[in-house]
């Protein structure tokens, strides 16, 4: 009986995973998947609902981290940079992963991931070959290019957006920016990952902030009082302890107040703006042996997705490393009155954050309906309003089209559900796309010129006159959809 129960649980978990993967396909898919066996892993295409979700997250990020914080500005840099930039930054020499190859099946594995997967044993998970005598090699993660008519590799796709910011430091000063200031950038980065699986991609979008400060700025911030008392789940020495952010600074877990400010702000954004549950988030103090070569202190923000902790934000105190190396290799003076500024870096992974929003707001078995739903917070819902119809005759569809045009003219993102069969099927489709509100055309619409507005999370409905739709929808979306 025990074996049967274990098998039943495994089958149930497998079915649940298959179900969520099926619904996630509404949002993103593997790139070039029609070329089965000929496509390349680690690349995804965001479909319209997923692309809209990402854009909502970007808009929220800009509003929360740029518009509401002084002395931070956006830039947009090239994704291709000369190799000399990455020689200076240290990426050509240090941006590598340890790999090992199985002599039997020829599969190549990233060593640290392999040890985690096999409980610390160097064995091939595919055919159980012992790999302890195989050579471990360092594999570069850089995607290098030959640009123009050059005979040799002379450029690379950037592995992070940060380098564009450092090499433009003099230009920021030239337009009048004064220290301390921060530059933010949203853009694509590329890493030749050894075995991309799960949320690990070879092409991804970063939202990065590089804050330039002088050493005496490190332990002060004008807005620190707003976050220093926040209690955070801090993970270090293999345990999670809840403590105030300011206490983490005093204990030396967070290297300085400047970095601590961004950490507190991140907690507020993830929980209040994106609706991620606090019990699924932790702030991991990265030990020195795991830190990037440029970092003197790193705190990763991780979320628990499908029973695995995944990094979605990396916070690093990069000291004066970046401007020092670029000064040395370029010959440019990147100092401030003889002092090289230090860099505080919060780096956000947009794709992983979007996937976290989907996974952590997915309800596979709601008690009040026979289908799953995504409870995406209203303020970042990719599709805001669905248009449904009880009947499919021309008079009903014409009204539905009219309502759709009214809402579109008011800048709402709508989705036509009335082309999808019975009303329950229309509601089910809306729920699996995370649409907060559904407006339904029914028989009373023809008699009274009214429609119903359905709440995704509660299924509650109200009836309003078509002429009042705009105000009703505005109130419901701003108020989170409640009808009370």
C-alpha positions as CSV (number, residue, x, y, z in Angstrom):
1,X,0.0,0.0,0.0
2,X,2.9,2.4,0.9
3,X,4.5,1.8,-2.6
4,X,1.1,2.4,-4.2
5,X,0.6,5.7,-2.3
6,X,4.1,6.8,-3.3
7,X,3.5,6.0,-6.9
8,X,0.1,7.7,-6.8
9,X,1.7,10.8,-5.4
10,X,4.4,10.8,-8.0
11,X,1.8,10.4,-10.8
12,X,-0.2,13.3,-9.3
13,X,2.8,15.5,-9.1
14,X,3.7,14.6,-12.7
15,X,0.2,15.4,-13.9
16,X,0.2,18.7,-12.0
17,X,3.4,19.7,-13.7
18,X,2.1,18.7,-17.1
19,X,-1.0,20.8,-16.4
20,X,0.9,23.9,-15.4
21,X,3.3,23.5,-18.4
22,X,0.3,23.4,-20.7
23,X,-1.2,26.6,-19.3
24,X,2.2,28.3,-19.3
25,X,2.2,27.8,-23.0
26,X,-0.3,30.6,-23.1
27,X,2.5,32.9,-22.1
28,X,5.8,31.6,-23.5
29,X,7.2,28.7,-25.6
30,X,10.6,27.4,-26.7
31,X,12.0,29.3,-29.7
32,X,11.7,27.6,-33.1
33,X,9.9,24.6,-31.6
34,X,8.3,23.6,-34.9
35,X,11.9,22.6,-35.9
36,X,11.9,19.7,-33.4
37,X,15.4,18.3,-32.9
38,X,16.9,21.2,-34.9
39,X,16.2,24.1,-32.5
40,X,18.6,25.3,-29.8
41,X,17.7,25.1,-26.1
42,X,17.9,28.1,-23.8
43,X,15.8,30.5,-25.9
44,X,12.1,31.3,-25.5
45,X,9.5,33.3,-27.3
46,X,7.0,35.3,-25.2
47,X,3.5,35.1,-26.7
48,X,1.2,38.1,-26.5
49,X,-0.1,37.5,-22.9
50,X,3.5,36.9,-21.8
51,X,4.9,39.8,-23.6
52,X,2.2,42.1,-22.1
53,X,3.0,40.7,-18.6
54,X,6.7,41.4,-19.0
55,X,5.9,45.0,-20.2
56,X,3.6,45.5,-17.2
57,X,6.5,44.4,-14.9
58,X,8.9,46.7,-16.7
59,X,6.5,49.6,-16.3
60,X,6.1,48.8,-12.6
61,X,9.9,48.6,-12.2
62,X,10.5,51.9,-13.9
63,X,7.8,53.6,-11.7
64,X,9.0,52.0,-8.5
65,X,12.8,52.2,-8.9
66,X,13.4,55.1,-11.2
67,X,10.6,57.6,-11.0
68,X,10.3,57.5,-7.2
69,X,14.0,57.6,-6.3
70,X,16.1,60.7,-6.9
71,X,19.2,60.8,-9.1
72,X,18.6,57.7,-11.2
73,X,18.3,57.7,-15.0
74,X,17.7,55.3,-17.9
75,X,20.1,54.6,-20.7
76,X,20.1,52.1,-23.6
77,X,23.3,50.6,-24.9
78,X,24.5,48.3,-27.6
79,X,24.2,44.5,-27.1
80,X,27.5,44.0,-29.1
81,X,30.7,45.4,-27.7
82,X,34.4,45.0,-28.7
83,X,36.4,42.2,-27.0
84,X,38.6,44.9,-25.5
85,X,35.7,45.8,-23.1
86,X,35.4,42.3,-21.8
87,X,39.2,41.8,-21.6
88,X,39.3,44.8,-19.3
89,X,36.2,43.7,-17.3
90,X,37.7,40.3,-16.7
91,X,34.9,38.4,-18.4
92,X,37.2,36.8,-21.1
93,X,39.5,35.4,-18.3
94,X,37.0,34.7,-15.5
95,X,33.5,34.3,-16.9
96,X,33.6,30.5,-17.1
97,X,31.8,27.4,-15.7
98,X,33.5,24.1,-14.7
99,X,32.3,21.3,-17.0
100,X,32.8,17.6,-17.3
101,X,32.0,15.2,-20.2
102,X,30.7,11.6,-19.9
103,X,32.9,9.3,-22.1
104,X,30.0,6.9,-22.7
105,X,27.1,9.1,-23.7
106,X,29.1,12.3,-24.6
107,X,26.8,14.5,-22.6
108,X,28.5,17.5,-21.0
109,X,27.5,18.7,-17.5
110,X,28.2,21.8,-15.4
111,X,30.0,20.3,-12.4
112,X,28.2,22.3,-9.6
113,X,24.8,21.5,-11.0
114,X,25.7,17.8,-11.5
115,X,26.8,17.5,-7.9
116,X,23.6,19.0,-6.7
117,X,21.5,16.7,-8.9
118,X,23.4,13.5,-7.9
119,X,23.8,14.3,-4.2
120,X,27.5,15.1,-4.3
121,X,28.5,12.2,-6.6
122,X,30.4,12.7,-9.9
123,X,28.3,10.3,-11.9
124,X,26.5,10.7,-15.2
125,X,22.7,10.9,-14.4
126,X,21.9,9.5,-17.8
127,X,23.9,6.2,-17.8
128,X,25.4,6.2,-14.2
129,X,29.0,6.3,-15.5
130,X,31.5,7.2,-12.8
131,X,33.1,10.5,-13.8
132,X,35.6,11.0,-11.0
133,X,38.6,10.3,-13.3
134,X,37.4,12.6,-16.1
135,X,39.0,16.0,-16.6
136,X,37.1,19.1,-15.4
137,X,37.5,22.0,-17.9
138,X,36.6,25.7,-17.7
139,X,34.1,26.6,-20.4
140,X,33.7,30.2,-21.4
141,X,30.2,31.6,-21.2
142,X,30.9,34.4,-23.7
143,X,29.2,34.4,-27.1
144,X,31.9,35.8,-29.4
145,X,31.5,37.3,-32.8
146,X,33.3,38.4,-35.9
147,X,32.0,41.8,-36.9
148,X,32.5,43.4,-40.3
149,X,35.4,42.1,-42.5
150,X,37.7,41.1,-39.7
151,X,39.5,37.8,-40.0
152,X,39.4,37.1,-36.3
153,X,36.9,37.4,-33.5
154,X,36.7,41.0,-32.5
155,X,33.5,41.4,-30.5
156,X,31.0,39.6,-28.2
157,X,27.4,39.7,-27.2
158,X,27.3,41.3,-23.8
159,X,26.8,38.9,-20.9
160,X,25.4,41.7,-18.7
161,X,24.1,45.2,-19.4
162,X,26.4,46.7,-16.8
163,X,29.5,47.2,-19.0
164,X,27.6,49.7,-21.3
165,X,27.1,51.8,-18.2
166,X,30.7,51.8,-16.9
167,X,32.2,52.7,-20.2
168,X,29.9,55.7,-20.5
169,X,30.7,57.1,-17.0
170,X,32.5,60.2,-18.5
171,X,29.5,60.9,-20.7
172,X,27.1,60.9,-17.7
173,X,29.3,63.5,-16.0
174,X,29.5,65.5,-19.2
175,X,25.7,65.9,-19.3
176,X,25.8,67.2,-15.7
177,X,25.2,64.3,-13.4
178,X,26.7,64.7,-10.0
179,X,27.8,61.9,-7.6
180,X,26.1,60.0,-6.1
181,X,23.9,59.0,-9.1
182,X,22.6,55.8,-10.6
183,X,22.1,54.6,-14.2
184,X,19.5,52.0,-15.1
185,X,19.3,49.9,-18.2
186,X,16.8,47.4,-19.5
187,X,18.1,45.1,-22.3
188,X,19.1,41.7,-23.5
189,X,22.1,39.8,-22.4
190,X,23.6,36.5,-23.6
191,X,25.4,33.7,-21.9
192,X,26.5,30.4,-23.5
193,X,25.1,28.3,-20.7
194,X,26.3,24.7,-20.6
195,X,23.0,23.0,-20.0
196,X,20.1,25.5,-19.8
197,X,17.2,24.0,-18.0
198,X,14.2,25.4,-16.0
199,X,14.5,29.1,-15.8
200,X,18.2,29.3,-17.0
201,X,18.3,30.9,-20.5
202,X,21.1,31.7,-23.0
203,X,19.3,34.9,-24.0
204,X,17.5,37.0,-21.3
205,X,16.4,40.5,-20.4
206,X,18.1,42.2,-17.4
207,X,16.9,45.3,-15.6
208,X,20.1,46.6,-14.0
209,X,21.0,49.6,-11.8
210,X,24.5,50.7,-11.4
211,X,24.8,53.3,-8.6
212,X,28.1,55.3,-8.6
213,X,29.1,56.5,-5.1
214,X,32.3,57.7,-3.4
215,X,33.5,55.7,-0.4
216,X,32.0,58.1,2.1
217,X,28.5,57.7,0.5
218,X,28.4,53.9,1.2
219,X,26.8,54.1,4.7
220,X,24.2,56.7,4.1
221,X,21.1,57.0,1.9
222,X,18.5,59.8,2.1
223,X,15.6,57.2,1.9
224,X,17.1,54.5,4.1
225,X,14.9,55.3,7.0
226,X,11.9,54.1,4.9
227,X,13.2,50.6,4.6
228,X,15.6,49.9,7.5
229,X,13.0,48.5,9.8
230,X,11.6,46.0,7.3
231,X,11.9,42.4,8.6
232,X,13.3,40.1,5.9
233,X,13.9,36.3,5.7
234,X,17.8,36.2,5.6
235,X,19.3,32.9,4.5
236,X,22.9,32.3,5.6
237,X,24.9,29.4,7.0
238,X,22.2,27.0,5.7
239,X,19.3,28.5,7.7
240,X,16.7,31.2,7.3
241,X,16.4,33.8,10.1
242,X,14.0,36.7,10.0
243,X,15.6,40.0,11.0
244,X,15.4,43.7,10.5
245,X,17.3,45.0,7.5
246,X,19.3,47.4,9.7
247,X,20.3,44.5,11.9
248,X,21.6,42.6,8.8
249,X,23.8,45.6,8.1
250,X,25.1,45.9,11.6
251,X,26.0,42.1,11.6
252,X,27.9,42.6,8.4
253,X,25.6,40.3,6.4
254,X,24.8,43.2,4.1
255,X,28.1,45.1,3.3
256,X,26.7,48.7,3.5
257,X,23.6,50.9,3.8
258,X,23.6,51.8,0.1
259,X,23.1,48.1,-0.9
260,X,20.7,47.6,2.0
261,X,18.4,50.4,0.6
262,X,18.0,48.5,-2.6
263,X,17.3,45.3,-0.8
264,X,14.5,46.8,1.2
265,X,13.1,48.4,-1.9
266,X,13.1,45.1,-3.7
267,X,11.1,43.4,-0.9
268,X,8.5,46.1,-1.1
269,X,8.3,45.8,-4.9
270,X,8.1,42.0,-5.0
271,X,5.4,41.7,-2.3
272,X,3.4,44.9,-2.8
273,X,3.6,45.5,-6.5
274,X,4.0,42.0,-8.0
275,X,2.0,40.2,-5.3
276,X,4.6,37.5,-4.6
277,X,4.0,35.8,-1.2
278,X,6.6,36.7,1.4
279,X,7.0,33.1,2.5
280,X,8.3,32.2,-1.0
281,X,11.1,34.8,-0.9
282,X,14.4,34.7,0.8
283,X,17.6,36.9,0.8
284,X,20.6,34.7,0.5
285,X,23.9,35.9,1.7
286,X,26.3,34.6,-0.9
287,X,29.5,33.2,0.7
288,X,32.8,34.6,-0.6
289,X,33.8,31.4,-2.5
290,X,30.6,31.6,-4.6
291,X,30.7,35.4,-5.3
292,X,31.5,36.8,-8.8
293,X,35.1,37.8,-9.3
294,X,34.2,41.5,-9.1
295,X,32.0,41.4,-5.9
296,X,33.0,42.2,-2.3
297,X,29.5,41.4,-1.0
298,X,26.6,39.7,-2.7
299,X,23.0,39.2,-1.6
300,X,20.7,37.2,-3.9
301,X,17.0,37.4,-3.9
302,X,15.6,33.9,-4.4
303,X,12.0,32.6,-4.8
304,X,10.7,29.1,-4.3
305,X,9.4,27.8,-7.5
306,X,8.3,24.2,-7.8
307,X,10.3,23.2,-4.7
308,X,13.5,24.8,-5.9
309,X,15.0,28.2,-4.8
310,X,15.8,30.3,-7.9
311,X,17.7,33.6,-8.0
312,X,15.7,36.4,-9.6
313,X,17.7,39.4,-8.3
314,X,21.4,39.7,-7.6
315,X,22.7,42.6,-5.4
316,X,26.5,43.2,-5.5
317,X,28.9,45.6,-4.0
318,X,31.4,45.8,-6.9
319,X,33.7,48.3,-5.1
320,X,35.8,50.4,-7.5
321,X,36.7,47.3,-9.6
322,X,34.8,48.3,-12.8
323,X,35.9,51.9,-13.2
324,X,39.4,51.0,-12.2
325,X,39.9,48.3,-14.8
326,X,38.3,50.4,-17.6
327,X,40.4,53.4,-16.7
328,X,43.5,51.2,-16.9
329,X,42.7,49.5,-20.2
330,X,41.2,52.5,-22.0
331,X,43.4,55.2,-20.7
332,X,40.3,57.3,-19.9
333,X,40.1,59.2,-16.6
334,X,37.1,57.7,-14.8
335,X,37.8,59.2,-11.4
336,X,36.1,61.9,-9.4
337,X,38.8,64.4,-8.3
338,X,41.3,61.6,-8.2
339,X,39.1,59.0,-6.5
340,X,37.6,56.1,-8.4
341,X,33.8,55.8,-7.6
342,X,32.5,52.5,-6.2
343,X,29.5,50.7,-7.7
344,X,26.4,49.3,-6.0
345,X,24.5,47.0,-8.4
346,X,21.0,45.6,-8.1
347,X,20.4,43.3,-11.1
348,X,16.9,42.0,-11.9
349,X,16.2,39.1,-14.2
350,X,13.0,40.0,-16.0
351,X,12.2,36.6,-17.5
352,X,12.6,34.8,-14.2
353,X,10.6,37.4,-12.4
354,X,7.8,37.0,-14.9
355,X,7.9,33.2,-14.6
356,X,7.8,33.6,-10.8
357,X,4.7,35.8,-11.0
358,X,3.0,33.1,-13.1
359,X,4.0,30.1,-11.0
360,X,3.4,31.7,-7.6
361,X,-0.1,32.9,-8.7
362,X,-1.2,29.7,-10.3
363,X,-4.1,27.9,-8.6
364,X,-4.5,24.4,-10.1
365,X,-7.6,23.3,-8.1
366,X,-9.8,26.2,-7.0
367,X,-12.8,25.0,-5.0
368,X,-15.3,27.1,-6.9
369,X,-14.7,26.0,-10.5
370,X,-13.6,23.1,-12.6
371,X,-10.6,24.6,-14.1
372,X,-7.3,26.3,-12.9
373,X,-6.6,30.0,-12.9
374,X,-3.8,32.5,-12.7
375,X,-4.5,35.0,-9.8
376,X,-2.1,37.6,-11.4
377,X,-2.4,40.9,-9.4
378,X,-4.7,43.3,-11.2
379,X,-2.1,46.0,-11.6
380,X,0.2,43.8,-13.7
381,X,-2.4,41.6,-15.4
382,X,-1.3,41.3,-19.1
383,X,-4.9,41.2,-20.4
384,X,-7.2,43.4,-18.4
385,X,-10.7,42.8,-19.6
386,X,-12.3,39.9,-21.4
387,X,-15.4,40.3,-23.6
388,X,-17.8,37.4,-23.5
389,X,-21.3,36.7,-24.9
390,X,-24.0,34.2,-24.0
391,X,-25.1,33.9,-27.6
392,X,-23.3,34.1,-30.9
393,X,-26.0,35.8,-33.1
394,X,-25.0,39.0,-35.0
395,X,-27.0,41.3,-32.6
396,X,-25.0,40.0,-29.6
397,X,-21.6,40.0,-31.4
398,X,-22.2,43.5,-32.7
399,X,-22.7,44.8,-29.1
400,X,-19.7,42.9,-27.9
401,X,-17.6,44.5,-30.7
402,X,-18.9,47.9,-29.7
403,X,-18.0,47.3,-26.0
404,X,-14.5,46.1,-27.1
405,X,-14.0,49.3,-29.1
406,X,-15.1,51.5,-26.2
407,X,-12.6,49.9,-23.8
408,X,-9.8,49.9,-26.4
409,X,-10.3,53.6,-26.9
410,X,-9.7,54.1,-23.2
411,X,-6.4,52.2,-23.4
412,X,-7.5,49.0,-21.8
413,X,-6.0,45.7,-23.1
414,X,-9.0,43.6,-24.0
415,X,-9.4,40.0,-25.2
416,X,-12.3,38.7,-27.3
417,X,-13.7,35.6,-25.6
418,X,-17.1,35.5,-27.4
419,X,-15.6,33.5,-30.3
420,X,-15.0,30.5,-28.0
421,X,-18.2,28.5,-27.5
422,X,-20.3,28.3,-24.3
423,X,-20.0,30.8,-21.6
424,X,-18.2,28.5,-19.1
425,X,-15.6,27.9,-21.8
426,X,-15.2,31.6,-22.2
427,X,-14.8,32.1,-18.5
428,X,-12.3,29.2,-18.2
429,X,-10.2,30.7,-21.0
430,X,-10.2,34.1,-19.2
431,X,-9.1,32.5,-15.9
432,X,-6.2,30.6,-17.5
433,X,-5.0,33.9,-19.0
434,X,-5.3,35.7,-15.7
435,X,-7.8,38.2,-17.0
436,X,-9.2,40.1,-13.9
437,X,-12.6,41.2,-15.3
438,X,-15.0,39.7,-17.9
439,X,-17.8,41.7,-19.4
440,X,-20.6,39.5,-20.6
441,X,-23.3,40.4,-23.2
442,X,-26.6,38.5,-22.4
443,X,-30.3,38.7,-23.0
444,X,-30.7,41.7,-20.6
445,X,-28.2,43.6,-22.7
446,X,-30.7,43.7,-25.5
447,X,-33.6,44.6,-23.2
448,X,-32.0,47.0,-20.8
449,X,-28.7,48.1,-22.4
450,X,-26.8,46.5,-19.5
451,X,-23.9,44.0,-19.1
452,X,-22.4,42.0,-16.3
453,X,-18.9,42.4,-15.0
454,X,-17.4,39.2,-13.5
455,X,-14.6,39.1,-10.9
456,X,-11.9,36.5,-11.8
457,X,-11.0,35.6,-8.2
458,X,-14.5,35.4,-6.6
459,X,-16.7,34.8,-9.7
460,X,-19.0,37.6,-8.3
461,X,-20.8,39.7,-10.9
462,X,-22.4,43.1,-11.0
463,X,-24.7,44.6,-13.7
464,X,-24.0,48.0,-15.1
465,X,-25.4,50.1,-17.9
466,X,-23.2,50.1,-21.0
467,X,-22.7,53.9,-20.7
468,X,-21.2,53.3,-17.2
469,X,-18.8,50.6,-18.2
470,X,-15.7,52.8,-18.3
471,X,-16.2,54.2,-14.8
472,X,-17.1,50.8,-13.4
473,X,-14.1,49.1,-14.9
474,X,-11.8,51.9,-13.7
475,X,-13.1,51.6,-10.1
476,X,-12.8,47.8,-10.1
477,X,-9.3,47.6,-11.5
478,X,-8.0,50.3,-9.2
479,X,-9.7,48.7,-6.2
480,X,-8.4,45.2,-7.0
481,X,-11.7,43.9,-8.4
482,X,-13.8,43.9,-5.2
483,X,-17.5,44.5,-5.3
484,X,-18.1,45.2,-1.6
